[in-house]
């Protein structure tokens, strides 16, 4: 272990603030969890009492935050050497690893039990499985074992709309899995675009991201292939139970832009990328954030307008 790692784990520069503990929950990731879970809840074919719905989203959010804390606990060593993550609470010396572990475990148990009590046991069990998948399958195993870590591990981030649907209905149908697949297929091009302009971080941390194991040229090809598959699925989803004309219009525009960006990335020369500081890749990454939000926003719009005869086909 490096001296920096020892200092980060043993020395507390200042007393940890509420903000430091909140940062352990990965609030940016939590916001995506909350939004997609909310869409899953609202798109369900049964009404949910507002209080129950609020509790469901709250406990799903807490479960997502618990996963983030456990992820930071396990990944503290690589967070220490990566430019993007070295300011996180543990490597910055603000929060002790043991505290992060205790917080993550406590919030995991709380979220699972309370979601089961507030909605149904199936939803609580599925939240528990999601936390396990993200922390154990992805963080502890896949992330450092295979360049396909993002592909397989992306399932964890795709589960929230399924949990939201189950919280409302107590059952599982094909519709929530369409929302799952949308996020699942979106995850690889989203993170690989980030990896293209953050490759040195993964090199230093010895994380087998595709850019490290197969190189940037191969990563560009993978981004294009996954984007083509994603675009086809996203547009086709317009003609399913969660789609409709609003969703179709949004999907056609966004996927045309996404495909254009993927083709540009595929054609890029590494020397040009270095010269312009990966301008195209950064733009594609920013577009990917908007891409998922607007697709789920369109699904939400379809669900809200359907009772009035405007949503769906």
N, C-alpha and C positions, 0 to 999 in steps of 0.2 A: 504494500500500500504506500502511496506517495505521501510526502510530508503534508502536501495540501489536503489530501484526503483525511489524514489524521487530524489536522487542525480543524477541518470542517466538521468532523464527527465528535471532537472532544472540546472544542472551544466555542462558547456562545458569545458572540460579539456584543449582543444586547439581548435584553429580555424579549422573547417572541411576542409579537403583537397579534391581535385578532386577524389582521390582514395576512400575516405569515401562515397562520393555521388555515385560513380560508384559501390561500394560494395552493396549499397541499391538495385541495379538492379539484384542482384544474378547472376553474370557473368557465373558461372559454369552451372547453370540451363539455362541461356540464350544461352549458346553454344549448348546445346542439342536442344533447340527450333530452333536455326538457322539451324543446320544440318538437322534435320528431315523436316523442312519446305522447305529447299533447295532440298532435295530428292523428296518431293512431287511436287515441281515446275518442276524439271527436268524429273520426271517420267510421267508427263502429256503428252498426245498425240499430243500436239500442240507446236510449237516453240515460244519462248518468246525472245524479243529483250533483249540483255545483260543489257542495261541501265534500262529497265523496271524490269527485273529480279533482278538486284541489289537493286533497290528501294523497290521492294516487300519484299525481305529478310531483308533489313534494317528496314523497318517499322514494320515487324512482330517481329524482334528482340527488337525494342523499345517498342512494346506492351508487349512482355514478360518481359522486364525489368520494365515496369510500374507496372505490376502485382506483381513483386517481391517487389518493393518499398511499395506498398499498403499492401502487406502481412506483411512486417516488421513493418509498422505503426500499424497495428491491433494487431500483436503478440508481441509487445514490452515487455509486462508484462511477458510472459512465456519465451521469449528469455533471459530475465534477469536472470532466475534461471537455465537454461539449460547449461551444460558445453559446448555443441557443438555450442551454439549460443550466449553465453554471450559476445563474443568479437565483435559482429556485431555493426555497427555504432551507433544505437540508445541506446542499453543497455550500450555500452562503453562510452556514453556521448559525442560522436563526432558530432552527428546530432540530431537535435530536432525532435520530433514526427510530429509536424506541418509542418516542412520542408519536411519530408518524404511523408506526405499526399499530400502536394502541388505538389511535384515533380511527384508523382504517377498519380495524376489526370491530370496534364498538359501533361505528356507523353502519357497517355491513349488517351486523345482527339487528340493529334498530330498524333499518330500512326494510329488511326482509320481513321481520315479524309484524311491523306496523302496516306494511302494504297488504299482507295476508289478512290482517284483522280489518282493515279499512275496506278492502275489496273482496278478494277471494284467495284461497290457499294456492290455486294454480298460478296466479300472478306473482305471489310471494316466492313460490318455488322457482319460477322462471327468472325472477330477478336474482335469486341466489345463484342459479346456474350461470347467468350473465356475468356476475361478479367473479365467479370461479373461472370462467372462460378467459376473461380479460387478465386476471391476476396470475393464474397458474398456467393456462394453456399458452397465452400470448406472452405475457411479461417474463415469466420464469423460464419458459421453454422455447417457444418459437422465435422470439425476438433475437436471441443470440445464437440460434441454431441453424437457421435457413434464410436464404434471400427471399423466400416466399412468406416471410413473417407477416408482412402487411396484408397480403392476399388472404391468408387463412385467419390471421388475427383480426382482420377487419370485421369479421362476423360479430365481434363483441360490440362494436360501435353501431352495428345495424340492428341489434335486438330491441332497442327502446320502443319503436312503434308497435312491435309485436307485444311487448309487455303492456303498453297502453291499451291496445285492443283487447287483450285478455282481461285486464282490470275492468273493462267495461262489460264484456260479454261472458267471461268465465270459460270461454271456449276458443278454439283456434280454427280459422278457415284460410282460404288461399289469399284473401285480400291483404292481411298484414304481412304475409310473406312477399307480396309484390313490393311493399314499402321496404321490407328488409333487403330485398335484392337490389333495389335502387341504390341504397347506401352501400351495400356490399360491393357492387360493381364500380361505384364511384371512388371508393377508398384507394385502390392502387394508383390510378393516374394522379389523384390528389397528392398523395404522399411521395410518389416517385418524382413529381415535379419539384416538390420541396427538396428532395434528396439531391436533385441535379445541381442546385445552387448551394446546398449545404453539405456536399460530399465530404469535405475535409473533417467535419464534425464526426461523421460516422467512421471515417478512417482512423481518427485519433481514439475513438471509443471502442474500436474493434467490433463494431456491430455489422453483421453481414447483410447490409442493405444491398439491393440489386446493383446500385451504382458502384459499390465496392467490389462485389464478387464477379460481376459480368461487365462492368464498365458503362460509361455513359451512352455509348452508341446503342448497346443492347437495351438499356433502360428506355431510350427514346422509342425504340420499336415496340417495346412492351406497352408504353403509354398509348401509342397509336392503336394497337390491337385492342386494348381494354376499352379505349374511348369509343371505338367502332361498335363493340359489343354493347357497351353502356347506352350509346345513342339509340341503337336498334331496340333495346329493351325499354328504354325510357319512353320512346314514342309509342311503342306497342301498348304500354301500360295505359295510355289514353283511352283505349277501347275495352278496358276491364271495369270491374265494379268500383274502383276508386278513381277512375278517370272521367273524362267528359270534354266538352269543347274548350273550356277555359284551360284545362290542363294541356290539351293538345296544342293550343296556340303557344303556351309557354314552352312546352317541350320542343316544338319545332324550332323556335328561335334560339333557345339556349343550346340545343344540341348542334345546330348549325355552327354557332360560335365556338362551341367546345371542340367539334371536329376540325374546324379551321385552325384552332390553336394547336391541336395535337399534330396536325400535318406540318405546321410550321416548326414545331419542336423536333419532329422526325427529320426534317430537312436541314436542321441547323448544323453548322460546323463548329467544332469545339473552340477553335481559335477566335471565331467571331463571338461566341458566347462569353469567353473570357474578356474580350475587348469591350463588350457592352454590358458586362456584369450580369449576364443571364437575364436580360430584359424580358425576352419572350417567355421564358420559363416562370419568372416571377409574376408576369401578367396572367399566365395560365393558372397559376396557383391561386391568385386572387379571384379569378373568374370561377374556379372550382368551389370556393366558399359560397359565392352568390348562386351558383348552379344548384346546389343541394337545397339551400334555403327556399329558392323560388319554386322548385319542383314540389316540395312539401307544402309550401304556401298555396300552390295551385290545388293540391289534393284537399287542403283544408277548405279552400273556397268552394270547391265542388261539394264537399260534405255539408257546409253551412247553407248553401243555396238549394240543395236537393229537396229539402222539405217544401220549398216554395215553387218547385217545378222548374228551376233554372239550372240546377246542377245535373250532371250525368247525361246520358243519351236518352 
